[in-house]
């Protein structure tokens, strides 16, 4: 693998000799399609009209929606429509742009920034977005008791205070030039509603974004409706939006071809050429990376040579050409090469089985057997057998355990 992603693992017996593969890779690329026969009353339309769109989504609804703790691909994607940060990232270029703030946070001195809220911004219950809500949103992320996933992205943040009803001031522990874009990880929530019913908020969130969430049913669908009082720059383009949760690739393709949905993501590579005759199929470089995750507190993965060996063992060129039919590229850093902040990693793992065997020998590891947990997401499931083949080839006896994302990630913490 070209990269590793750090993660906290619960110390369970099954992880003693277990590697985990998830969907965030050495291989990056994404396919999406839209088109097919239009179903009754469905079309893409301009903001404010009465049209709707239905889309087939490949990931399950695996966690709640509270942006402080949401980690599943689907709820995080949904939150990008329901919530706003002071700034957000453009979904195509990933460049920071103002959202709830009138402009990107302004630097006052080396460790002080201020942001002014958009006038007239309201949450979906009609209540105004205030600086108190902003302070609360950041403080609950920073509070260790809340175990927020977002806290690790804000280690430089010291204090947040309300200067007035629409101005917020940030004090940093040290100078951090990326602060204006890093605040995008914190979505602003209504303090009053969250404190009154945290569990209810997690199930049915209320934000200030262009869409409000109407309902969410696991293994079925998520329904959104345009928020008519939204006054930001990223207005809803259709009145109603429904995401059909379809983890089965064949089901998504069938739904598109029959007109049940007007768009799908994660187009199976084998179907892309055929679908392009009937629909628009886009292939883009993405941050859809496949990573290998280890419990580094358990032997033999406490030895970095073992972790390195498993990365060198991967026949990445074959994986890309065979399982992905050429629709991917070997990662050279944490971000994809098209990202404005891309930096090539100091060590890029290439396919080198001889080096993999040498590293294992140097670490004194023989007859290693592992259970490899992977998700059942279409492209990941296609890749998994080739990963097993690569690891087996360097003497690592590998057993695949492929399952639904929520179940697999439930086994790691």
N, C-alpha and C positions, 0 to 999 in steps of 0.2 A: 504494500500500500504506500501511496505517496505521502500519507499523513496519518497522524493519530490524533484523536480528540480526547482530552482528559474527561473523566467522569467519575462520580462517586459510586461505589458499588457496595451493596449490602453484603456482608460476609456470610454467605450461605454455603453449605457444604458442596452444592453442585457447581459452585464457581471455583472450586479448588484447582481444577485443570480445565477451565472453560474460557474460550474466547467468545466475544460477542460481536456480531456484525449488525449494524443498523443502517438506517436510510439517510444519513445526512452526509463522497468517495473519492478515492483515487480516480473514480470515473465520474465525469460530470457532463450533463446534457439533458435536455427535456424536450418532449414532444407534446403538442396540444393541437386539438382540431376543433373547428366549428363549421357548422353547415348542415347539410341533410335537409329532408323535407321539413318545412315549418309546420309545427302543430298548431291547432286552433288557438288563436289569441296570443301567439308567441312570436316575438320578433325583437330585434335589438332596436332601441329607439332613443330619442333625445331626452335629456333630463326633463322631468315633469310630465312625461306622457304616461299613458296607462298600460303600456306594454310590459311583458314579462319575459324572463329567460330562465330556462332550466339547464343545469349543467351536471355532468357526471363526474364525481370526485373519486379518486382512487384510494384515498386514505379513510380509515374508520374514525369515528368520534371517540377518541380514547381517553380524554380528560375533560374536566370542566372548562369554563370559559374565563374565569377570573384571570386577568392578564398578569397578575402577580405570580401565579403558579402554573398557568396553562403551558403544556409542553407538547401536546400532540400536534401533528402537522395540520389537521383540519381545524381544530379550535383556534390555533394561532392564526391561520389564514382567515378564518371568520372574523377574528378580532380586528384584523386590519381594516375591515369595513365598518365595524361597530364602534371601535374606539379611535381616539386620536392621541398622539403624543404632542408635546410642545412642537416637535418637529417629527416628520416621518421620512422614510426613504422612498424615492421613486421606485416603483416595482420593476421597472425595466432597467434603469441606469444605476439604481441603488445610491444615487446622490441625495444628500439630505436637503429637505425643503421645508419651509414653515408649515405648520398644521394648526394647532390651537394657538400658537404664538403668531404675532403679526410679522415676525422676522426670526431668523435664527438667533439664539441667545447672544446678546451683545457682551463683549468682554469689557469689564470695567478696569481691572488690573490683572496681574498674572494669575491670581487665584479667585477672582470674583467675576461672576456673570449675572446678567439680568435678562428676564424675558417678560414681554407684555402680552396679555391674553387678547385674543380676537374679540372685538366688541360684539355683543349680542349672541355669543356662543351659548348654547343650552344643551343639557342632557336630554335624552329621549323622554324623560318624564316631565319635561318643560322647565325644570329648574335651571338657573344660570350656572355656568361654569365659573368658579371663583378661584382666586389664588389659594384659598384655604384647601380647596380640593386638590390643587397641584401639590401643595406641601404634604398633604395627607398621602397622596399617591406615591410620592418619593419616600416618605418616612416609613411607610409600611413595607416597602421593598427593602429598605436598609435595616429594618428591625430583624435581628437574627432569629427571634422567636417565630417569625413567619416563614423561615426557610425558603425565601423567594429565589427562583431560578435566575431572576434578573440582577440580584445583588452582586454577583460575580463580575458583572459588566460595569459596575459603578464603584470600584474600590477607591477611586480618587475623590469621591464626594464626601464632604464633611457635614455641612448643614444646609438646610433649605428653609427660607423664611419668607413670609408674605410682607412685602413693602407696603402695599395697599391692596384694594380689592381686585386689581387686575395686573399687578406686578409682583414677580417672584425673584428673589435673589438667591444665588447659589454660591457657597463658599467651598473651595476645593482644598484638599489636604496638601496638594502640590500642583504645579502647573501641568495642564493636560490639554494639548492643542486640539484634540479630537472631541472635546466636550460638546460643541454645538451639534455634532452628528450623533454622539453616543447617547444623548438624552432620548433618542428615538426608541430606546428599549423600554422606557417607562410610559405606559398608557395611563391617561388621566381618568380616574373613576370618581363617582359622586360619593363623598364621605358619608353623607347621611344615610344613603341606601345600603352601602356596604356594611356599616356598623350596625344597622338595624337587622339585617338578615344576610350574613356572609354566605351561607349555603344556598339560599335562594338566589343571590346575586351570581354565584358560580354557575348555577343551572340556567338562569335567564338573565344575562348581563344587560346593563344599561350604560351606554356610552354617549359620546357626542358626535360620532361619525356619521357619514352620509346614509347608512342603513341601520335600522333597528332590527334586532333579532326577534322574530315572531314566535318561533318554536324550533325545537331541536329534538329529534328522535333517533336514538342510536340505531345503527344498521338500517336506517331508512332515509331520512332527509333533514336538512336544515332550511328553514324558510325565513327570508328577509323581506323587509318592506322599506322603501325609501323614506327617510325622515324629512317631512316637508318643511321643518323649521331649520334645517341645516343651512348655515350661511358661510361655509368654508369654500375653499377653492377646488375641492375634489368632489363635485356634486355627483349624485347617483345618475346613471345614464338610463336606467329602466326603473319602473315603479316597483315591480316585484321580482324577486330573485329566489330560485330554489336550487339547492345543491342536493342532488341524489347521491347517496353514499353507496358507491359501487366498487368494491375492492376487486371484484372479478373482472379482468380485462375484457373477456369476451362479452360480458354483459354491457360494459360501457360502449363497446363498438356497436353492438346490436341496437342499443338505445339511440345512438347517434344516427345509424342508418335508417331506423324506423321513424325517426322524427320525435321520439319521446323526449329527447333532450336536444338542445341546439349546440352544445359544446361539451367536450370532454378533455380531461387532462391525462397525462401519462398514456399516450397512444401506444399500443403494442407495436414494437418495431416491425414485426412481420406484417402488420396491417397498414402501415403508414402509406406505402406506395398505392395500394388499392383505394384507400380512403381519399387520397389526394385528387382522385378523379371526380369525387362527388362533393368534397368539402375542402376548406382551406386548412392545410396542415402546416403548422409552424414548428421549426426546430431551432431552439435557442440554447446558447451556453448558459448554464444555470449554476446555482449554489446547491444543486441536488447532489450532495457528495456521499459516497459510501465510506464509512469509517470502520476501523477495527478497534475494539475496546477490550481492555484487559483489567483484571483485578491485580494491581501491582503489589498488593500486600500478601499475595499468595505465591508460593513457588510453583513453577519456575518463572512466572512472569514478573517477579521482582528483579530479575536480571534483564537489563535492557537488550542484551545480545539475543535473547530469546524472542523478544518483541520485534527486534530488527530482522531477525531471521525469517519470521513469518511474513513480513512485508516483502523482503527480497524474494521470497518463494513464489509470490503471486505472478502468474503469467498474464500481466496486464494487457499486452497487445492482443493476445488470444481472447481474453474476456471481452474486450471492446469490439473486436471484429466478429466474434462468434455469437456471444450472448446479446450484445447490443447492436449488432449489425452495423458497426461503424458509427453509431450515434452516441459518441462519448469521447472523452479525452482524458489522458492521465493527468491527475492533479499535480501541480508544481508548487502549490502553496495552500494556505488555509482558504483563500478566496480564489474564485475563478479568474482566469487571466484577463477577462473583460472588465473586471471590477476596477473602479478608479483607484482603490487602495491596494491593489494586488502587489505582493512582493514575493519573489521566488524564494522558496525555503532554502536554507543553507545545505540541507541534505534532502535530495529527492531520490526516493527508493525506486530503482529500476529493477527489471526482472533479472535476477542473478541467482539461480538455484544452487550453484556451486558455493557462492558466498553464504547462502542460507545454511547449507550443511556445515560449512566451516564454523559459523557462529554458534550453531547448536553444539558442535563438538567442543568448542572452546568453553562453552558454558557448562559442559559436562552433562548435557541432556541427551538421554537415549530412550528410544521406545516411548516417546511422548504420545499420549492419547488425549484428545480434547473433544468436547461436545461444543459445536459451534451453533449458537443461537442466531437465527435470522428472522426477519419479518417476512410475511407472505405478500408484500407489495410486489406487483408484477415484475418489474425489472430486477428487483433484488432477488426474488425467487428464481429468475432465469439465470442469474449470475452465480448463485450459491453452489451449484454442482461443479462449476469450473474452479471455484475457490477451493473446494474440497479436493479436486483433482490436483491442484497446484501444491497444496499442503501435503497430501499423501505422497506426492512425488519426491519430497525431500525427507520422507521418513516420519511424518507426523500423522498418526492414525486419526482420521477426522470423522466424526459422526455429525450429520446435519440434524438440527432441530428447527424446523420451519413452522412458524405459527403467526397468529394475528398480532399486530403491533402492540395492542394494549396488553395482551397476555405476556408477550415476550419482555416488554419493558417493565411489566409488573414484577418481573423476577430480578430486576436490578434497581438500585436506588441511587 
